[in-house]
Amino acid sequence: MVKYDEISNNHEIMYDNTSIVLAIKYLLSIAQKLKRPMVILIPIGTNCGAHDGSSLVERYINDISKTRGLAVV
């Protein structure tokens, strides 16, 4: 999603937690369907949140990372 900031005239790419979780679920389903290992790279950085593993997305990534043949980095 692209967010336009009218005050500074900047365009920012913003991702909500739901979109990230749904994208990961989709990729996981593809890997399972193809019966292939998969590495999911999520190069999204932000200053928002606690960064201590307690957010919904961080807990979800932690849970699915226990799946054999899947790595999330």
C-alpha positions as CSV (number, residue, x, y, z in Angstrom):
1,M,0.0,0.0,0.0
2,V,1.4,3.5,-0.8
3,K,0.6,6.2,1.6
4,Y,0.8,9.8,0.6
5,D,1.8,12.3,3.2
6,E,0.2,15.7,2.2
7,I,2.2,17.6,4.7
8,S,5.7,16.6,3.4
9,N,4.6,15.7,-0.1
10,N,6.3,12.3,0.3
11,H,5.1,8.9,-0.8
12,E,5.8,6.1,1.7
13,I,5.2,2.4,1.2
14,M,3.3,1.1,4.2
15,Y,2.6,-2.5,5.0
16,D,0.0,-3.6,7.5
17,N,0.3,-6.8,9.6
18,T,-2.5,-8.5,7.9
19,S,-0.9,-8.2,4.4
20,I,2.4,-9.6,5.7
21,V,0.7,-12.6,7.4
22,L,-1.4,-13.3,4.4
23,A,1.5,-13.1,2.0
24,I,3.5,-15.5,4.2
25,K,0.6,-17.9,4.4
26,Y,0.3,-17.8,0.7
27,L,3.9,-18.6,0.1
28,L,3.8,-21.4,2.7
29,S,0.9,-23.0,0.9
30,I,2.8,-22.8,-2.4
31,A,5.8,-24.5,-0.8
32,Q,3.6,-27.2,0.7
33,K,1.8,-27.8,-2.6
34,L,5.0,-28.1,-4.5
35,K,6.6,-30.1,-1.7
36,R,9.7,-28.0,-1.9
37,P,11.7,-26.1,0.8
38,M,11.4,-22.3,0.8
39,V,13.2,-19.3,2.2
40,I,11.0,-16.2,2.6
41,L,12.9,-13.0,2.8
42,I,11.1,-10.1,4.4
43,P,13.3,-7.0,3.9
44,I,10.9,-4.6,5.6
45,G,12.3,-2.3,8.2
46,T,10.4,0.0,10.5
47,N,10.9,1.9,13.7
48,C,7.4,1.1,14.8
49,G,6.7,-1.6,17.4
50,A,8.6,-3.1,20.3
51,H,11.1,-5.3,18.3
52,D,11.0,-7.9,21.0
53,G,9.2,-10.7,19.3
54,S,5.8,-9.8,20.9
55,S,4.0,-8.5,17.9
56,L,1.5,-10.6,16.0
57,V,3.7,-10.8,12.9
58,E,6.8,-11.7,14.9
59,R,5.0,-14.4,16.8
60,Y,3.5,-15.8,13.6
61,I,6.9,-15.9,11.9
62,N,8.3,-17.6,15.0
63,D,5.6,-20.3,14.9
64,I,5.9,-21.1,11.2
65,S,9.7,-21.0,11.3
66,K,9.4,-24.3,13.2
67,T,8.1,-25.9,9.9
68,R,10.6,-28.2,8.4
69,G,11.9,-26.9,5.0
70,L,10.9,-23.3,5.7
71,A,13.1,-20.4,6.7
72,V,12.0,-16.8,7.2
73,V,14.7,-14.2,7.2
